[in-house]
């Protein structure tokens, strides 16, 4: 009974326009920053290394490198301070948490692009019914 009440109470705080993104995607997170009586939007661009939680308490962590120093920020997904989340590119991963990126620098932090991974997989595999072609040299050896 209390779980249902909590869900109803938190339903009003959920955002409707949350984009679909996964761990491994590179995203631009627009954050509202209030300085005195002024408000501005600052963009934090990086790779999503973690998503956790459900409902109102869902968060995601974005990592980027600034001046050869790794910077990670954790954002509540349904926070009013988050103006928008824009997916720049989708990365293919085989893990739910990309903590191993913390120990890597430079080109080692790159992830495979989803479209590139799909195209490579399609061209690399040969249908099972198709045998390799015989050359004239192979036919002479069997003979």
GIGITA-V135365 format. One record per pair of residues at least 4 apart in sequence whose C-alpha atoms are under 6 Angstrom apart, sorted by sequence separation. I is the first residue (numbers start at 1). J is the second residue. D is the distance in Angstrom with one decimal. If there is no record, write none. Layout:
[[I & J & D] [I & J & D]]
This chain:
[[7 & 11 & 6.0] [34 & 38 & 5.8] [53 & 57 & 5.7] [54 & 58 & 4.6] [65 & 69 & 5.5] [104 & 108 & 5.8] [105 & 109 & 5.9] [120 & 124 & 5.9] [34 & 39 & 4.4] [53 & 58 & 4.1] [65 & 70 & 4.5] [104 & 109 & 5.8] [33 & 39 & 5.7] [52 & 58 & 5.7] [64 & 70 & 5.9] [65 & 71 & 5.9] [33 & 40 & 5.3] [52 & 59 & 5.5] [64 & 71 & 5.4] [32 & 40 & 5.8] [33 & 41 & 5.9] [51 & 59 & 5.8] [63 & 71 & 5.6] [101 & 109 & 5.9] [32 & 41 & 4.6] [51 & 60 & 4.3] [63 & 72 & 4.3] [31 & 41 & 5.4] [50 & 60 & 5.5] [62 & 72 & 5.6] [31 & 42 & 5.3] [50 & 61 & 5.1] [62 & 73 & 5.5] [30 & 42 & 5.6] [49 & 61 & 5.8] [61 & 73 & 5.6] [30 & 43 & 4.4] [48 & 61 & 5.7] [49 & 62 & 5.9] [61 & 74 & 4.2] [29 & 43 & 5.5] [48 & 62 & 4.4] [60 & 74 & 5.6] [29 & 44 & 5.1] [47 & 62 & 5.3] [60 & 75 & 5.5] [28 & 44 & 5.7] [46 & 62 & 5.5] [47 & 63 & 5.3] [59 & 75 & 5.5] [28 & 45 & 4.4] [46 & 63 & 5.1] [59 & 76 & 4.3] [27 & 45 & 5.6] [46 & 64 & 4.7] [59 & 77 & 5.2] [27 & 46 & 5.8] [58 & 77 & 5.7] [26 & 46 & 5.4] [91 & 111 & 5.5] [92 & 112 & 5.4] [26 & 47 & 4.4] [91 & 112 & 5.5] [92 & 113 & 5.8] [25 & 47 & 5.7] [91 & 113 & 4.6] [92 & 114 & 5.1] [24 & 47 & 5.9] [25 & 48 & 5.7] [90 & 113 & 5.9] [91 & 114 & 5.4] [24 & 48 & 5.3] [90 & 114 & 5.7] [23 & 48 & 5.0] [23 & 49 & 5.5] [23 & 50 & 5.9] [50 & 97 & 5.1] [49 & 97 & 5.7] [32 & 81 & 5.1] [49 & 98 & 4.7] [31 & 81 & 5.8] [31 & 82 & 4.7] [31 & 83 & 5.6] [30 & 83 & 5.3] [30 & 84 & 5.2] [29 & 85 & 4.6] [28 & 85 & 5.7] [28 & 86 & 5.1] [27 & 86 & 5.5] [27 & 87 & 4.5] [27 & 88 & 5.3] [26 & 88 & 5.5] [15 & 78 & 5.5] [26 & 89 & 5.3] [14 & 78 & 5.7] [25 & 89 & 5.8] [25 & 90 & 4.3] [25 & 91 & 4.9] [24 & 91 & 4.8]]
